[in-house]
């Protein structure tokens, strides 16, 4: 099962393969967010190596002329060593992107890292406005307050429902309640922002809500979906004039990537299998 799943969800093991995937997606009108697979490094050398890989990737993307950007994971570039090392690498990557007129997203990981991740985003966005974006998870009970804090930060915000299995004391665990929180958070963003809104969802209801809110408030937004999930819908939305970005991981750590996703939350395995089956 793993190899065919990997082929659907991972854009190859090398940078050239990832760029070829991005080129094909661009031909369908879909932009790409490239993520080098790797996370939870406790050795500073590993974090440094992946930070360097992202610097090189930004150069490659700039030279290619592709409609693509990158997304980093906090624990990949130093968070599990220290918050300071993470921010140092994060800032260096965004600085390079700013020089190249490129863009960097930062994923959000488990709730223990939320404060340090948001602190870094707020600081770096102030120095490199609109060169950086941050993922926010609606399943966390704290998210409405976080959005209040970030609404005027000059960086994009990617709103997702959240894939980590957090305890009920800090997160909504009922699907209907998570959906309600996502709708509320999305509405709040559109009411208070006219740019920099990224709808990270495969849910047709949420995508339709974003379209309605954008028309109502005159705000720009983009839709982000995973590689291998509802790709027909990605192309259809792009054909309708919606800015669509496909999140495409690449690299040789695909096995650990899937293993971690399944361990984090049993629903992730069901999600992956349904995507493979086209349901």
C-alpha positions in Angstrom: 0.0 0.0 0.0 2.7 2.5 0.9 4.4 3.0 -2.5 1.2 3.8 -4.4 0.0 6.1 -1.7 3.4 7.8 -1.7 3.2 8.3 -5.4 -0.1 10.0 -5.1 0.8 12.3 -2.1 4.5 12.9 -2.6 6.0 14.8 -5.5 9.1 12.6 -5.9 12.3 12.3 -3.9 14.4 15.0 -5.5 14.2 18.7 -6.2 14.1 18.2 -10.0 11.2 15.8 -9.5 9.4 18.3 -7.3 9.9 21.0 -9.8 8.6 18.8 -12.6 5.5 18.2 -10.5 5.1 21.9 -10.0 5.5 22.6 -13.7 2.7 20.1 -14.5 0.4 21.6 -11.9 1.1 25.1 -13.2 0.0 23.9 -16.7 -3.4 23.2 -15.1 -3.5 26.7 -13.5 -2.6 25.4 -10.0 0.3 26.9 -8.1 2.3 24.7 -5.7 3.6 24.9 -2.2 6.7 22.7 -1.9 7.6 21.1 1.4 10.7 19.1 2.0 9.8 16.1 4.1 11.5 16.0 7.5 10.5 16.9 11.1 11.2 16.4 14.7 15.0 16.8 14.5 16.8 17.0 17.8 20.2 17.4 16.3 21.1 21.0 15.3 23.1 19.6 12.3 19.9 18.0 10.8 18.0 21.3 11.3 20.8 23.2 9.7 20.9 20.8 6.7 17.2 21.2 6.0 17.4 25.0 6.4 20.2 25.0 3.8 18.1 22.8 1.6 15.2 25.3 1.7 17.6 28.2 0.8 18.7 26.2 -2.2 15.1 25.3 -3.1 14.2 29.0 -3.1 17.0 29.6 -5.6 15.9 26.7 -7.8 12.3 27.9 -7.8 13.3 31.5 -8.6 15.5 30.3 -11.5 12.7 28.0 -12.8 10.1 30.8 -13.1 7.5 28.4 -11.7 4.4 29.6 -9.8 5.6 28.0 -6.5 6.6 28.8 -3.0 7.8 26.8 0.0 6.5 25.7 3.4 8.7 24.7 6.4 7.9 22.8 9.6 9.0 24.3 12.9 10.4 21.0 14.2 12.3 20.5 10.9 14.3 23.7 11.2 15.2 23.7 14.9 12.1 23.9 17.2 12.9 20.6 18.9 16.4 21.9 19.7 15.3 25.4 20.8 12.8 28.1 19.9 15.7 30.4 19.2 17.3 28.1 16.7 14.0 27.6 14.9 13.4 31.4 14.7 17.0 31.9 13.5 16.6 29.5 10.6 13.0 30.6 9.9 14.2 34.2 9.6 17.1 33.3 7.3 14.8 31.4 5.0 12.3 34.3 4.8 15.1 36.8 4.2 16.3 34.8 1.2 12.7 34.6 -0.1 12.3 38.3 0.3 15.5 38.9 -1.8 14.1 36.7 -4.5 10.5 38.0 -4.4 9.4 34.6 -3.2 7.2 33.4 -0.4 7.6 31.1 2.7 4.8 29.4 4.6 5.3 28.0 8.1 3.2 25.0 9.0 1.7 24.6 12.5 2.5 21.5 14.5 1.3 20.3 17.9 -0.1 22.7 20.4 3.1 22.7 22.5 4.8 24.7 19.8 2.0 27.2 19.0 3.3 30.1 21.1 6.8 30.0 19.9 5.7 29.6 16.2 3.4 32.6 16.4 6.0 34.7 18.2 8.4 34.0 15.4 5.9 34.7 12.6 4.8 38.0 14.1 8.4 39.2 14.5 9.6 38.0 11.0 6.5 39.4 9.2 7.2 42.8 10.7 10.7 42.7 9.2 9.7 41.0 5.9 6.1 42.1 5.3 4.0 39.8 2.9 6.9 37.4 2.3 5.7 35.0 4.9 2.5 33.2 5.9 1.5 31.1 9.0 -0.8 28.1 9.4 -3.5 28.4 12.1 -5.6 25.4 13.3 -9.3 26.0 14.1 -9.6 22.9 16.3 -7.7 24.6 19.0 -9.8 26.5 21.5 -7.3 29.4 21.6 -7.5 30.2 17.9 -10.1 33.0 18.0 -7.8 34.8 20.4 -4.8 34.1 18.1 -6.6 35.6 15.2 -7.3 38.7 17.2 -3.6 39.0 17.8 -2.5 38.3 14.2 -5.2 40.1 12.2 -3.0 43.1 11.5 0.3 41.3 11.0 1.6 41.8 7.4 1.7 38.1 6.5 -0.7 35.6 5.1 -2.8 33.3 7.3 -3.6 29.8 6.3 -6.7 28.5 8.2 -7.0 24.7 8.5 -9.2 22.6 10.7 -6.2 20.8 12.3 -4.8 17.3 12.0 -3.2 16.7 15.4 -5.0 14.7 18.1 -4.9 17.2 20.9 -6.7 16.7 24.3 -10.2 18.1 24.7 -9.0 20.5 27.4 -7.3 22.6 24.6 -9.0 21.5 21.4 -12.4 20.7 20.0 -12.6 17.0 19.3 -16.1 16.7 17.8 -16.1 17.1 14.0 -19.2 19.3 14.0 -17.7 21.6 16.6 -14.5 21.9 14.6 -16.5 22.8 11.5 -18.4 25.4 13.5 -15.1 26.9 14.7 -13.6 26.9 11.2 -16.7 28.7 9.9 -16.4 31.3 12.7 -12.7 31.8 12.2 -13.0 32.1 8.4 -15.8 34.7 8.8 -13.7 36.6 11.2 -10.8 36.7 8.8 -12.9 37.9 5.9 -14.6 40.6 8.0 -11.3 42.1 9.1 -8.8 41.4 6.3 -8.9 42.3 2.6 -5.8 40.2 1.7 -3.7 37.4 2.9 -6.4 34.8 3.5 -5.7 31.2 2.7 -8.5 28.6 2.9 -6.7 25.4 3.7 -9.6 23.0 3.2 -10.9 20.2 1.0 -14.4 20.7 2.3 -16.7 22.0 -0.4 -18.9 23.8 2.2 -16.0 25.8 3.5 -14.7 26.7 0.0 -18.2 27.9 -0.9 -18.4 29.9 2.3 -15.1 31.5 1.4 -16.3 32.5 -2.0 -19.5 34.1 -0.6 -17.5 35.9 2.1 -15.0 37.2 -0.5 -17.7 38.6 -2.6 -19.5 40.1 0.4 -16.4 41.8 1.8 -14.3 42.4 -1.3 -11.4 40.4 0.0 -8.7 38.5 -1.9 -8.1 34.9 -0.9 -6.6 31.6 -2.1 -7.6 27.9 -1.6 -5.0 25.4 -0.6 -5.4 21.6 -0.9 -3.1 18.7 -0.6 -1.5 16.9 -3.5 -3.5 13.8 -4.3 -6.7 15.1 -2.7 -9.6 16.4 -4.9 -7.3 17.3 -7.7 -10.2 17.6 -10.2 -11.7 20.2 -7.8 -8.4 22.0 -7.7 -8.3 22.3 -11.5 -12.0 23.3 -11.7 -11.6 26.1 -9.1 -8.5 27.3 -10.9 -10.4 27.4 -14.2 -13.1 29.5 -12.4 -10.5 32.1 -11.6 -9.8 31.1 -8.0 -6.2 31.2 -6.8 -5.4 27.6 -6.0 -2.3 26.2 -4.4 -1.5 22.6 -4.0 0.6 21.5 -1.0 3.2 19.1 -2.4 5.7 17.3 -0.1 8.8 15.8 -1.6 11.9 14.0 -0.4 13.1 10.6 0.7 11.4 10.6 4.1 8.0 9.7 2.8 7.7 6.6 4.9 8.2 8.3 8.2 5.9 11.1 7.0 3.0 8.7 6.5 3.8 6.8 9.7 3.7 10.0 11.8 0.4 11.1 10.2 -1.3 7.8 11.0 0.1 7.8 14.5 -1.0 11.4 15.2 -4.7 10.7 14.4 -6.4 7.6 13.2 -8.7 9.6 10.9 -5.6 10.5 8.8 -5.4 7.0 7.6 -9.1 6.9 6.6 -8.6 10.3 4.9 -5.6 9.0 2.9 -7.4 5.8 1.8 -10.5 7.7 0.7 -8.3 10.1 -1.3 -6.7 7.1 -3.1 -10.1 5.6 -3.8 -11.4 8.9 -5.0 -14.2 9.1 -2.5 
